[in-house]
Amino acid sequence: MKFSSANFDSLRNLYLSQVQKLLSSEQQIAAALPGFLGLTSDAQLRQLLETHLEETAGHIWRLEQILKDSLGEATAVRSRVMAAMLGESGGLVSGIADSSVRDAAIIAAAQQIEQFEIACYGTLRHFARVLGETAQAQLLDQTIQEEGRADHVLTGLAGRMNAYARFAA
């Protein structure tokens, strides 16, 4: 079921349409992460991105479960916001020659995406609770926790790696 703005006659419809867009966001992230991995020079950053790629598969699975439970099928609706974020990040990162500066740019892009996801998941978790979808709220909360951990690790990496990038030519 695809939603348009005319179908937002209930919180449930709004909630499910946002789950469909978040599913698209996660699918786009899963497709983009290997490209960022190929541009990363730092081993810790590479490990974090590899781990997050694995976690993203779980995020996709959880969103699909919510949609299957609610709609009988898991159909994504393209997230133009995520497409724009990934497009901008990819263009920026691929144009940086110095590896330490490129890694700093990857961290910045990843943190922007993590913060967007945390906000989206938090809103959906609230909607699920209001709608009485306790099990769905728990699935969304599990993903929020994983996204928060990734953002926390990225912050730590940024502290170390941005010092290296500062001395780039």
N, C-alpha and C positions, 0 to 999 in steps of 0.2 A: 504494500500500500504506500503510495507516494502522497505526501501532504503538500498542499500549497497554503498560502496565508488565509485563504477562504475557509479552510478546514479547521482553523484554530478556535473552534467553538467550545473547547473544553481544555482543562489543564492536561488531561490524559493525552489528547491529540498533540498538544504542544510538546509534552514530555517525549512522546514516541517520535515525533519529527526530529527532536534534538538528539535523541539516541541514534537515529539513522544518520544524522550529519556527523556525530562523533564517531560512529563506525567508519564512515568515509575518511575522517581525519586519521584514525588509527591505521587504516589500510594504506593511506598515502604515506604516512610515516614509515610503515614497514617497507614500502617500496623505495623510499628515499634513503633510509639508513645505510644500506650497503654502499651507496655512493659517497656518503660522508666517511664511512669506514676507510674507503680507499684513499681518502685525502688526509687522514689523520696520521701524524707522525709519533705521537706520544702513546706509549704502551698502556698506561692507566686509562687514558681517554678512550683508546680503542677497546679495552676490556669493558669499560662502562657502556659504550655504545653497543657492543656485542650482547651484553647482558640485557640491555634495554630492548634490543631487537627481539630477544627471546620473550621478554615480558610483554612486549607489544602483541605477540601472538596470543597470549593469555587475555589481554585487554580486548582484542577482537573477539575471542571466544565468548567472553562474558557479555559483551554487547549483543552478540548474535543470540545468546541464550535469552536475554531480556526480550529481544524482538520476537524470537520464536514463541516464547511464552505468551507474549501479548498479542501478536499479530499472526502467528502461525508460520511466519517466514522472516528471514533476516535480510532485508534489502537496505542497502546503503543509499543515501542521498548525498550527492557530491557536496563536500564542504569547500566552498570558494575561499573561505578564510584560510584554511590549512593549505590549499593550493597556492595562495598568494604568499603565505609565510615561507613555505618550502621553496617556492620559486625565487623569492628574494634572497633567502639564505644560500641556496645553491649558487646563484649568480655571484654573490659576494665572496663566498668561500673559494670557489674555483678560480677566481681571479687573483688570489693572493699567493705570491711566490715564496715568501719566507715561511717555513714550516711552523715556527713558534707563533707567528701572527695568525697563520691559517688555523692552527689549533685553538687560539684564543677566539677567533671568529666562530668556529664550530661550537665552542662552549657557549658563546653568547647566543647563537641561533638556537641551540638545544635548550637553553634556559628559557628563552622566549616561548618556545613551543611547550615546554613543561608547564610554565605558568598559565598558558592558555588552557591546556588540558586540565590542570588542577581546578581552574575556575569553572570549566564546563562540567566536569565530574561532580564538583561540589553543588552546582545548581541542580543537576539531575538527581543527585542523592536526596536533596531537599524535596524536589518534586515527588520522588518515589515515596518518601516518608509521608508526605501530605496525602498521597493517593492510597496509602495503606499497603504499599508494595515493599514490605519489610525485607524479603529475600533479595529483591532487586537492589534495594538500598545497600544491603550488605555487600553485594557484588561490586557496586559502584564504589563503596568505601574501601574495599580491598585494592582497587585500582588507584584511588586517591593516595593511599599509603605508599604504593610502589612509585607513583609519580613524584611524591614528596621526597622519598629517599633518593631518587635519581637527581632531583634538583639540589638536594643537600650535598651529594657527592660532587656534582658539577660546581657548586660554589667553592668547595674545598680545592678542586682542581684549578679553578680560575685563580685562586689566591697564589698558587704555586706557578702556574703557567704564564699568567699575565706579567709576572716579574721578568720572565725570559723574553717575552714579546717586547717588553719595553726597550730592550737593548738591540732590537733588530735594526738593520740598516735602513 
